[in-house]
Amino acid sequence: MKYRTFGRTGWSVSEIGYGMWGLAGWTGSDESAYESALERSVALGCTFYDTAWGYGAGKSEQVLGRLVAAHPGERLYVATKIPPKNFQWPSRRGSTLDDCFPPEHIREYTEKSLENLGLPAIDLMQFHVWEDAWAADERWQRAAEELTRQGLVRAWGVSVNRWEPWNVFETIRTGRIDAVQVIYNLFDQSPEDDLFPLCREHGIGVIARVPFDEGTLTGTLTKETRWPEGDWRNTYFVPENLAASVDRAEGLRPLIPAGMTMPELALRWILEEPTVSTIIPGMRSVRHVESNLAASDGRRLDPALLKQLRGHRWDRTPTKWSQ
């Protein structure tokens, strides 16, 4: 495992972290399987774990808390998120701070997360949705500052709405946040345009989420793929999105180097970007942990291949189904 500096916090974190959304809200989660996967990740050097109260109303946080308690000798970095008060993902234009993150709500859910995790402090607390229109509102700033001063939160971040990397620029410029979590993958290359330069300028840690485009870049989806009722992916992979996504993935197949899988290529592509502090693929099995973490070996992709992959950029804008 290789490690990178997490922005101005100075933390040394594993460049492949662990996204824990898949432990709640996705069908197919097996407790014994994902607990074994989490244990294996620690053994292989993973040190950054991203969860949220919204992942099973605290269930995922509780799982992470047990993992941290079981490894008192390891420095495992804990990142979680405060849900918006109106429980709408993503936030909408016109949503107010009072709709999503009034000061009392920030404190309430920080305390709930601390209880779920069983920890005295959270390394990185993130706002689970965001509108840059809130940047100058001193109420969220004061609430965050007070929780930091009390030693309950060590750093603050924003989880940027899907396909809106611009929707945090003024917030970064306030100097009040330390990290951004943004969708960045082989298709979603747009954070490189303006967000990443701004992050470098301000020493902001960058968490790359959705490295496999919700499963598209695993290469396992077909136009006939369906999930059980209640699985979140049914609301995202509506027919028009599923068909387009499968076509995009198929277009990548001729470029995959011999002996490499599509998920490995997807991770190695992200690791070429030095602005990224850590990537957080979702993993629910030991096999996935071993294959994903193996991509952190320092090997680089061929420059000619990188140039070809640039042509697979897919610029998208939010829709009703793109939560």
Order of alpha helices (4+ residues) and beta strands (2+ residues): beta-beta-beta-alpha-beta-alpha-beta-alpha-alpha-beta-alpha-beta-alpha-beta-alpha-beta-alpha-alpha-alpha-beta-alpha-alpha
